[in-house]
């Protein structure tokens, strides 16, 4: 019984000590690898519109990713949602406008936070 309690304590500690967000560079380096849709920077998107190589389909789409066990799981869930919206919109690319991990719950016993990833992005048709 005592070993069981120690194991539960270690698991709670590990989960509560996990990072609850990523830096902008980490997101920019990780998200494109997790999506099937093409990741376009805001500068590339504006240039594509000006040159006729791309057009916005939906601007300012907001998506709350399902909560994952880790921040990478959150990002993986967000990538899946982005791909689904890009497909629904008839596009093939997206422009990440903003992202934010928001605390949605705090365990009163351990003070471990549960966070959820909120994304805002534009969908595009890009040549």
DSSP file (Angstrom, degrees, kcal/mol; ACC not computed):
  #  RESIDUE AA STRUCTURE BP1 BP2  ACC     N-H-->O    O-->H-N    N-H-->O    O-->H-N    TCO  KAPPA ALPHA  PHI   PSI    X-CA   Y-CA   Z-CA
    1    1 A X     >        0   0    0      0, 0.0     4,-2.0     0, 0.0     5,-0.2   0.000 360.0 360.0 360.0 -42.5    0.0    0.0    0.0
    2    2 A X  H  >  +     0   0    0      1,-0.2     4,-2.1     2,-0.2     5,-0.2   0.907 360.0  50.8 -63.7 -41.1    2.8    2.4    0.9
    3    3 A X  H  > S+     0   0    0      1,-0.2     4,-2.5     2,-0.2    -1,-0.2   0.872 107.7  54.2 -62.7 -36.9    4.6    1.7   -2.4
    4    4 A X  H  > S+     0   0    0      2,-0.2     4,-2.4     1,-0.2    -1,-0.2   0.910 108.3  48.3 -63.3 -42.5    1.3    2.4   -4.2
    5    5 A X  H  X S+     0   0    0     -4,-2.0     4,-2.4     2,-0.2    -2,-0.2   0.886 110.9  50.8 -65.9 -38.9    1.1    5.8   -2.5
    6    6 A X  H  X S+     0   0    0     -4,-2.1     4,-2.5     2,-0.2    -2,-0.2   0.927 110.4  49.5 -63.6 -44.4    4.7    6.6   -3.4
    7    7 A X  H  X S+     0   0    0     -4,-2.5     4,-2.4     1,-0.2    -2,-0.2   0.915 111.3  48.6 -61.0 -44.6    4.1    5.7   -7.0
    8    8 A X  H  X S+     0   0    0     -4,-2.4     4,-2.6     1,-0.2    -1,-0.2   0.910 111.3  51.0 -62.1 -41.9    0.9    7.9   -7.1
    9    9 A X  H  X S+     0   0    0     -4,-2.4     4,-2.4     2,-0.2    -2,-0.2   0.904 110.2  48.7 -62.0 -42.3    2.9   10.8   -5.5
   10   10 A X  H  X S+     0   0    0     -4,-2.5     4,-2.7     2,-0.2    -2,-0.2   0.916 111.9  49.2 -64.2 -43.8    5.7   10.5   -8.1
   11   11 A X  H  X S+     0   0    0     -4,-2.4     4,-2.6     2,-0.2     5,-0.2   0.928 111.8  48.3 -62.6 -45.5    3.2   10.4  -11.0
   12   12 A X  H  X S+     0   0    0     -4,-2.6     4,-2.7     1,-0.2    -1,-0.2   0.912 112.4  49.7 -61.2 -42.4    1.4   13.5   -9.6
   13   13 A X  H  X S+     0   0    0     -4,-2.4     4,-1.8     2,-0.2    -2,-0.2   0.930 111.5  48.1 -61.9 -46.0    4.7   15.3   -9.2
   14   14 A X  H  X S+     0   0    0     -4,-2.7     4,-0.7     1,-0.2    -2,-0.2   0.916 114.5  45.5 -62.9 -43.4    5.8   14.5  -12.7
   15   15 A X  H >< S+     0   0    0     -4,-2.6     3,-0.8     1,-0.2    -1,-0.2   0.917 115.0  47.1 -66.6 -42.4    2.5   15.6  -14.2
   16   16 A X  H 3< S+     0   0    0     -4,-2.7    97,-0.3     1,-0.2    -1,-0.2   0.757 111.1  52.3 -72.6 -22.5    2.4   18.8  -12.2
   17   17 A X  H 3< S+     0   0    0     -4,-1.8    -1,-0.2    -5,-0.2    -2,-0.2   0.546  85.0 109.7 -90.8  -6.0    6.0   19.6  -13.0
   18   18 A X  S << S-     0   0    0     -3,-0.8    -3,-0.0    -4,-0.7    52,-0.0  -0.346  82.7 -94.6 -66.4 149.0    5.6   19.3  -16.7
   19   19 A X        -     0   0    0      1,-0.1    52,-0.4    -2,-0.0    -1,-0.1  -0.299  27.3-155.6 -61.1 148.2    5.7   22.5  -18.8
   20   20 A X  S    S+     0   0    0     -3,-0.1     2,-0.3    50,-0.1    -1,-0.1   0.299  70.3  14.4-111.7   7.8    2.4   24.0  -19.4
   21   21 A X        -     0   0    0     94,-0.0     2,-0.3    79,-0.0    50,-0.1  -0.966  66.5-125.0-163.2 175.6    3.3   25.9  -22.6
   22   22 A X        -     0   0    0     -2,-0.3    79,-0.1    49,-0.1     2,-0.1  -0.892  29.7-107.5-126.2 158.6    5.9   26.4  -25.3
   23   23 A X     >  -     0   0    0     -2,-0.3     4,-2.4     1,-0.1     5,-0.2  -0.401  37.4-104.6 -77.8 163.4    7.9   29.4  -26.5
   24   24 A X  H  > S+     0   0    0      1,-0.2     4,-2.8     2,-0.2     5,-0.2   0.891 122.8  51.0 -56.1 -40.4    7.0   31.0  -29.8
   25   25 A X  H  > S+     0   0    0      2,-0.2     4,-2.2     1,-0.2    -1,-0.2   0.916 109.1  50.7 -64.2 -42.4   10.2   29.4  -31.4
   26   26 A X  H  > S+     0   0    0      2,-0.2     4,-1.8     1,-0.2     5,-0.2   0.918 113.1  45.5 -61.4 -43.0    9.2   26.0  -30.1
   27   27 A X  H  X S+     0   0    0     -4,-2.4     4,-2.9     1,-0.2     5,-0.3   0.941 112.8  50.3 -64.8 -47.0    5.7   26.3  -31.5
   28   28 A X  H  < S+     0   0    0     -4,-2.8     4,-0.5     1,-0.2    -1,-0.2   0.828 115.7  43.3 -61.7 -32.4    7.1   27.6  -34.9
   29   29 A X  H  < S+     0   0    0     -4,-2.2     4,-0.3    -5,-0.2    -1,-0.2   0.765 123.0  36.1 -82.8 -26.4    9.5   24.8  -35.1
   30   30 A X  H >X S+     0   0    0     -4,-1.8     4,-0.8    -5,-0.2     3,-0.8   0.882 104.7  62.2 -95.9 -44.7    7.1   22.0  -34.0
   31   31 A X  H >X S+     0   0    0     -4,-2.9     3,-1.4     1,-0.2     4,-0.9   0.882  98.8  54.8 -56.9 -46.5    3.7   22.9  -35.4
   32   32 A X  H 34 S+     0   0    0     -4,-0.5     3,-0.4    -5,-0.3    -1,-0.2   0.844 106.6  53.2 -58.9 -31.4    4.6   22.7  -39.2
   33   33 A X  H <4 S+     0   0    0     -3,-0.8    -1,-0.3    -4,-0.3    -2,-0.2   0.702 108.6  50.9 -73.8 -18.3    5.9   19.2  -38.7
   34   34 A X  H << S+     0   0    0     -3,-1.4     2,-0.3    -4,-0.8    -1,-0.2   0.579 100.7  73.4 -95.6 -11.5    2.6   18.1  -37.1
   35   35 A X     <  -     0   0    0     -4,-0.9     4,-0.1    -3,-0.4    45,-0.1  -0.749  60.4-154.7-104.7 151.4    0.3   19.4  -39.8
   36   36 A X  S    S+     0   0    0     -2,-0.3    -1,-0.1    43,-0.2     3,-0.1   0.750  79.2  83.7 -85.7 -30.2   -0.4   18.1  -43.2
   37   37 A X  S    S-     0   0    0     42,-0.2     2,-0.4     1,-0.1    56,-0.2  -0.317  95.9 -96.3 -70.0 156.3   -1.4   21.5  -44.4
   38   38 A X  E     -a   93   0A   0     54,-2.6    56,-2.5    88,-0.1     2,-0.5  -0.605  31.4-135.3 -79.5 131.3    1.3   24.0  -45.5
   39   39 A X  E     -a   94   0A   0     -2,-0.4     2,-0.4    54,-0.2    56,-0.2  -0.760  25.0-172.6 -85.8 124.7    2.5   26.4  -42.8
   40   40 A X        -     0   0    0     54,-2.7    56,-0.5    -2,-0.5     2,-0.0  -0.969  19.3-129.8-121.1 132.8    2.8   29.9  -44.2
   41   41 A X     >  -     0   0    0     -2,-0.4     4,-2.3    54,-0.1     5,-0.2  -0.353  29.1-110.3 -72.3 162.4    4.3   32.9  -42.3
   42   42 A X  H  > S+     0   0    0      1,-0.2     4,-2.2     2,-0.2     5,-0.2   0.895 120.5  50.7 -61.3 -39.4    2.3   36.1  -42.2
   43   43 A X  H  > S+     0   0    0      1,-0.2     4,-2.1     2,-0.2    -1,-0.2   0.910 110.4  48.8 -65.2 -42.4    4.8   37.8  -44.5
   44   44 A X  H  > S+     0   0    0      2,-0.2     4,-2.5     1,-0.2    -2,-0.2   0.883 110.4  52.2 -63.9 -38.3    4.7   34.9  -47.0
   45   45 A X  H  X S+     0   0    0     -4,-2.3     4,-2.1     2,-0.2    -2,-0.2   0.931 109.6  47.5 -64.9 -45.8    0.9   35.1  -47.0
   46   46 A X  H  X S+     0   0    0     -4,-2.2     4,-2.1     1,-0.2    -1,-0.2   0.907 113.3  48.7 -62.8 -41.1    0.8   38.8  -47.7
   47   47 A X  H  X S+     0   0    0     -4,-2.1     4,-2.5     1,-0.2     6,-0.3   0.907 109.6  52.6 -64.3 -41.5    3.3   38.4  -50.5
   48   48 A X  H  X>S+     0   0    0     -4,-2.5     5,-1.8     1,-0.2     6,-1.5   0.878 109.6  48.9 -62.9 -38.2    1.3   35.5  -52.0
   49   49 A X  H ><5S+     0   0    0     -4,-2.1     3,-0.6     4,-0.2    -1,-0.2   0.929 112.5  48.0 -66.1 -45.1   -1.9   37.6  -52.0
   50   50 A X  H 3<5S+     0   0    0     -4,-2.1    -2,-0.2     1,-0.2    -1,-0.2   0.894 116.7  42.2 -63.1 -41.0   -0.1   40.5  -53.7
   51   51 A X  H 3<5S-     0   0    0     -4,-2.5    -1,-0.2    -5,-0.2    -2,-0.2   0.495 112.8-116.0 -87.2  -3.0    1.5   38.3  -56.4
   52   52 A X  T <<5S+     0   0    0     -4,-0.7    -3,-0.2    -3,-0.6    -4,-0.1   0.603  84.2 117.3  80.3  11.4   -1.7   36.2  -56.9
   53   53 A X  S   <S+     0   0    0     -5,-1.8    74,-3.2    -6,-0.3     2,-0.3   0.507  79.4  15.1 -87.8  -5.0   -0.1   33.0  -55.7
   54   54 A X  E     -B  126   0A   0     -6,-1.5     2,-0.3    72,-0.2    -2,-0.2  -0.995  58.7-159.4-161.2 159.8   -2.5   32.7  -52.8
   55   55 A X  E     -B  125   0A   0     70,-2.1    70,-2.5    -2,-0.3     2,-0.3  -0.998  27.5-112.6-146.1 146.6   -5.8   33.9  -51.3
   56   56 A X  E     +B  124   0A   0     -2,-0.3    68,-0.3    68,-0.2     3,-0.1  -0.551  26.2 179.3 -73.5 137.1   -7.3   33.9  -47.9
   57   57 A X  E    S+     0   0A   0     66,-3.0     2,-0.4     1,-0.4    67,-0.2   0.778  74.7   6.2-102.5 -46.2  -10.3   31.7  -47.5
   58   58 A X  E     -B  123   0A   0     65,-1.3    65,-2.6     3,-0.0    -1,-0.4  -0.992  69.8-158.5-139.7 130.6  -11.1   32.3  -43.8
   59   59 A X  E    S+     0   0A   0     -2,-0.4    63,-0.2    63,-0.2    65,-0.0  -0.881  70.7  15.0-110.6 142.3   -9.4   34.9  -41.6
   60   60 A X  E    S+     0   0A   0     -2,-0.4    62,-0.2     1,-0.2    -1,-0.2   0.785  72.7 176.0  73.4  29.1   -9.3   34.8  -37.8
   61   61 A X  E     -B  121   0A   0     60,-2.1    60,-2.3    -3,-0.3     2,-0.4  -0.482  15.5-153.3 -65.7 134.4  -10.4   31.2  -37.3
   62   62 A X  E     +B  120   0A   0     58,-0.2     2,-0.4    -2,-0.2    58,-0.2  -0.924  15.1 179.8-113.5 137.6  -10.3   30.3  -33.6
   63   63 A X  E     -B  119   0A   0     56,-2.6    56,-3.0    -2,-0.4     2,-0.7  -0.991  21.0-153.0-142.2 129.5   -9.8   26.8  -32.3
   64   64 A X  E     -B  118   0A   0     -2,-0.4    54,-0.2    54,-0.2     2,-0.1  -0.897  26.9-141.2 -99.8 108.2   -9.6   25.4  -28.8
   65   65 A X        -     0   0    0     52,-2.4    52,-0.3    -2,-0.7    13,-0.1  -0.402  24.6-100.6 -70.3 142.7   -7.5   22.2  -29.1
   66   66 A X        -     0   0    0     11,-0.2     2,-0.2     1,-0.1    11,-0.2  -0.336  48.7 -97.2 -58.1 145.7   -8.6   19.2  -27.0
   67   67 A X        -     0   0    0     49,-0.1     2,-0.2    -3,-0.1    -1,-0.1  -0.481  43.8-164.5 -71.3 130.2   -6.4   18.9  -23.8
   68   68 A X        -     0   0    0      2,-0.2    47,-0.2    -2,-0.2     6,-0.1  -0.541  33.4-108.5-105.2 175.6   -3.5   16.5  -24.1
   69   69 A X  S    S+     0   0    0     -2,-0.2     2,-0.3     2,-0.0    -1,-0.1   0.829 103.5  22.9 -73.7 -32.1   -1.4   14.9  -21.5
   70   70 A X  S  > S-     0   0    0      1,-0.1     4,-2.1   -50,-0.0    -2,-0.2  -0.796  87.5-106.1-126.9 170.0    1.6   17.1  -22.5
   71   71 A X  H  > S+     0   0    0    -52,-0.4     4,-2.5    -2,-0.3     5,-0.2   0.858 122.2  55.5 -66.3 -33.1    2.1   20.4  -24.3
   72   72 A X  H  > S+     0   0    0      2,-0.2     4,-2.6     1,-0.2    -1,-0.2   0.882 106.9  50.4 -65.3 -36.2    3.3   18.5  -27.4
   73   73 A X  H  > S+     0   0    0      2,-0.2     4,-2.6     1,-0.2    -2,-0.2   0.898 108.9  51.9 -65.5 -39.8    0.0   16.5  -27.2
   74   74 A X  H  X S+     0   0    0     -4,-2.1     4,-2.4     2,-0.2    -2,-0.2   0.941 112.2  45.7 -58.0 -46.8   -1.9   19.8  -27.0
   75   75 A X  H  X S+     0   0    0     -4,-2.5     4,-2.6     2,-0.2    -2,-0.2   0.884 110.8  52.8 -65.8 -38.9    0.0   21.0  -30.1
   76   76 A X  H  X S+     0   0    0     -4,-2.6     4,-1.9     2,-0.2    -1,-0.2   0.912 110.8  47.5 -61.6 -42.8   -0.6   17.7  -31.9
   77   77 A X  H  X S+     0   0    0     -4,-2.6     4,-1.9     2,-0.2    -2,-0.2   0.883 111.5  50.9 -65.4 -38.7   -4.3   18.1  -31.2
   78   78 A X  H  X S+     0   0    0     -4,-2.4     4,-2.5     2,-0.2    -2,-0.2   0.897 107.8  52.9 -64.1 -40.7   -4.2   21.7  -32.4
   79   79 A X  H  X S+     0   0    0     -4,-2.6     4,-2.6     1,-0.2   -43,-0.2   0.894 107.4  51.7 -61.6 -40.9   -2.5   20.6  -35.6
   80   80 A X  H  X S+     0   0    0     -4,-1.9     4,-2.2     1,-0.2    -1,-0.2   0.918 110.7  48.2 -62.6 -42.5   -5.2   18.0  -36.2
   81   81 A X  H  X S+     0   0    0     -4,-1.9     4,-2.4     2,-0.2    -2,-0.2   0.902 110.3  51.3 -64.8 -41.0   -7.9   20.8  -35.8
   82   82 A X  H  X S+     0   0    0     -4,-2.5     4,-2.8     1,-0.2     5,-0.2   0.951 110.4  49.1 -59.8 -48.9   -6.0   23.1  -38.1
   83   83 A X  H  X S+     0   0    0     -4,-2.6     4,-2.3     1,-0.2    -1,-0.2   0.895 110.7  50.5 -59.1 -40.8   -5.8   20.4  -40.8
   84   84 A X  H  X S+     0   0    0     -4,-2.2     4,-2.6     2,-0.2    -1,-0.2   0.925 112.8  45.5 -64.4 -43.6   -9.5   19.7  -40.5
   85   85 A X  H  X S+     0   0    0     -4,-2.4     4,-2.6     2,-0.2    -2,-0.2   0.900 111.1  52.4 -67.5 -40.1  -10.5   23.4  -40.8
   86   86 A X  H  X>S+     0   0    0     -4,-2.8     5,-2.7    -5,-0.2     4,-0.6   0.930 112.7  45.8 -59.7 -44.3   -8.1   23.9  -43.8
   87   87 A X  H ><5S+     0   0    0     -4,-2.3     3,-1.2    -5,-0.2    -2,-0.2   0.934 112.6  49.4 -64.1 -46.7   -9.7   20.9  -45.5
   88   88 A X  H 3<5S+     0   0    0     -4,-2.6    -1,-0.2     1,-0.3    -2,-0.2   0.886 110.3  51.7 -59.8 -38.9  -13.3   22.0  -44.7
   89   89 A X  H 3<5S-     0   0    0     -4,-2.6    -1,-0.3    -5,-0.2    -2,-0.2   0.581 116.2-115.8 -75.7  -9.5  -12.5   25.5  -46.0
   90   90 A X  T <<5S+     0   0    0     -3,-1.2    -3,-0.2    -4,-0.6    -2,-0.1   0.718  74.3 121.1  83.0  21.9  -11.2   24.1  -49.3
   91   91 A X      < -     0   0    0     -5,-2.7    34,-0.3    -6,-0.2    -1,-0.2  -0.311  56.5-150.2-106.1-170.3   -7.6   25.3  -48.7
   92   92 A X  S    S+     0   0    0     32,-2.3   -54,-2.6     1,-0.1     2,-0.3   0.276  74.3  45.7-142.0   4.9   -4.2   23.8  -48.4
   93   93 A X  E     -aC  38 124A   0     31,-1.8    31,-2.5   -56,-0.2     2,-0.3  -0.947  56.5-156.3-148.1 164.7   -2.3   26.2  -46.1
   94   94 A X  E     -aC  39 123A   0    -56,-2.5   -54,-2.7    -2,-0.3     2,-0.5  -0.985  10.8-145.4-144.5 154.9   -2.7   28.1  -42.9
   95   95 A X  E     - C   0 122A   0     27,-2.3    27,-2.3    -2,-0.3     2,-0.6  -0.983  22.1-136.5-120.3 116.8   -1.2   31.2  -41.3
   96   96 A X  E     + C   0 121A   0     -2,-0.5    25,-0.3   -56,-0.5   -54,-0.2  -0.634  26.3 174.6 -75.1 119.8   -0.7   31.0  -37.5
   97   97 A X  E     -     0   0A   0     23,-2.6     2,-0.3    -2,-0.6    24,-0.2   0.876  60.7 -23.1 -91.8 -48.3   -1.9   34.3  -36.1
   98   98 A X  E     - C   0 120A   0     22,-2.0    22,-2.7     2,-0.0    -1,-0.4  -0.989  51.1-164.9-159.3 162.4   -1.6   33.6  -32.4
   99   99 A X  E     + C   0 119A   0     -2,-0.3     2,-0.3    20,-0.2    20,-0.2  -0.982   9.2 176.5-148.6 154.5   -1.6   30.8  -29.8
  100  100 A X  E     - C   0 118A   0     18,-1.9    18,-3.0    -2,-0.3     2,-0.6  -0.929  25.3-138.9-161.8 133.5   -2.0   30.7  -26.0
  101  101 A X  E     - C   0 117A   0     -2,-0.3     2,-0.4    16,-0.2    16,-0.2  -0.867  28.0-164.8 -92.8 125.9   -2.1   28.1  -23.3
  102  102 A X  E     - C   0 116A   0     14,-2.8    14,-2.2    -2,-0.6     2,-0.4  -0.923  22.6-118.9-114.7 134.4   -4.8   29.0  -20.8
  103  103 A X  E     + C   0 115A   0     -2,-0.4    12,-0.3    12,-0.2     3,-0.1  -0.581  34.5 171.5 -70.4 123.0   -5.2   27.5  -17.4
  104  104 A X  E     +     0   0A   0     10,-3.1     2,-0.3    -2,-0.4    11,-0.2   0.573  63.2  11.0-109.3 -14.9   -8.6   25.8  -17.2
  105  105 A X  E     - C   0 114A   0      9,-1.4     9,-2.9     2,-0.0     2,-0.4  -0.977  53.4-157.7-161.0 149.4   -8.2   24.0  -13.9
  106  106 A X  E     - C   0 113A   0     -2,-0.3     2,-0.5     7,-0.2     7,-0.2  -0.992  26.4-127.4-130.7 125.1   -6.0   23.9  -10.8
  107  107 A X     >  -     0   0    0      5,-2.7     4,-2.9    -2,-0.4     5,-0.2  -0.592  16.4-148.7 -70.2 119.4   -6.0   20.8   -8.6
  108  108 A X  T  4 S+     0   0    0     -2,-0.5    -1,-0.2     1,-0.2     0, 0.0   0.714  93.1  48.0 -66.4 -19.2   -6.6   22.2   -5.1
  109  109 A X  T  4 S+     0   0    0      3,-0.1    -1,-0.2     1,-0.1    -2,-0.0   0.881 129.8  16.6 -86.8 -40.7   -4.5   19.5   -3.5
  110  110 A X  T  4 S-     0   0    0      2,-0.1    -2,-0.2   -98,-0.0     3,-0.1   0.549  90.0-131.2-109.1 -10.9   -1.4   19.6   -5.7
  111  111 A X     <  +     0   0    0     -4,-2.9     2,-0.3     1,-0.2    -3,-0.1   0.672  50.8 158.3  62.5  18.6   -1.8   23.0   -7.4
  112  112 A X        -     0   0    0     -5,-0.2    -5,-2.7     1,-0.1     2,-0.3  -0.552  34.7-134.5 -71.7 135.2   -1.1   21.2  -10.7
  113  113 A X  E     - C   0 106A   0    -97,-0.3     2,-0.5    -2,-0.3    -7,-0.2  -0.696   9.4-152.5 -94.2 143.5   -2.5   23.2  -13.6
  114  114 A X  E     - C   0 105A   0     -9,-2.9   -10,-3.1    -2,-0.3    -9,-1.4  -0.976  23.0-168.9-109.1 125.3   -4.5   21.9  -16.5
  115  115 A X  E     - C   0 103A   0     -2,-0.5     2,-0.4   -12,-0.3   -12,-0.2  -0.800  12.7-154.5-116.5 157.4   -4.0   24.0  -19.6
  116  116 A X  E     - C   0 102A   0    -14,-2.2   -14,-2.8    -2,-0.3     2,-0.5  -0.989  19.8-124.7-130.3 140.4   -5.7   24.2  -22.9
  117  117 A X  E     - C   0 101A   0     -2,-0.4   -52,-2.4   -52,-0.3     2,-0.5  -0.729  21.0-165.8 -88.8 125.6   -4.2   25.5  -26.2
  118  118 A X  E     -BC  64 100A   0    -18,-3.0   -18,-1.9    -2,-0.5     2,-0.4  -0.952  10.2-170.5-110.0 127.8   -6.1   28.2  -28.0
  119  119 A X  E     -BC  63  99A   0    -56,-3.0   -56,-2.6    -2,-0.5     2,-0.4  -0.903  14.6-167.0-119.3 145.7   -5.1   28.9  -31.6
  120  120 A X  E     +BC  62  98A   0    -22,-2.7   -23,-2.6    -2,-0.4   -22,-2.0  -0.998  26.6 151.3-127.7 130.6   -6.0   31.6  -34.0
  121  121 A X  E     -BC  61  96A   0    -60,-2.3   -60,-2.1    -2,-0.4     2,-0.4  -0.975  38.3-125.0-152.9 161.4   -5.2   31.1  -37.7
  122  122 A X  E     - C   0  95A   0    -27,-2.3   -27,-2.3    -2,-0.3     2,-0.4  -0.864  22.7-138.1-105.9 145.1   -6.2   32.0  -41.3
  123  123 A X  E     -BC  58  94A   0    -65,-2.6   -66,-3.0    -2,-0.4   -65,-1.3  -0.843  27.1-176.8-102.2 146.6   -6.8   29.4  -43.9
  124  124 A X  E     -BC  56  93A   0    -31,-2.5   -32,-2.3    -2,-0.4   -31,-1.8  -0.932  34.3-132.4-138.6 157.8   -5.5   29.9  -47.4
  125  125 A X  E     -B   55   0A   0    -70,-2.5   -70,-2.1    -2,-0.3     2,-0.4  -0.982  40.8-177.3-104.8 117.6   -5.4   28.5  -50.9
  126  126 A X  E      B   54   0A   0     -2,-0.6   -72,-0.2   -72,-0.2   -88,-0.1  -0.963 360.0 360.0-127.6 132.1   -1.8   28.6  -51.8
  127  127 A X              0   0    0    -74,-3.2   -73,-0.1    -2,-0.4    -1,-0.1   0.435 360.0 360.0 -88.7 360.0    0.0   27.7  -55.1
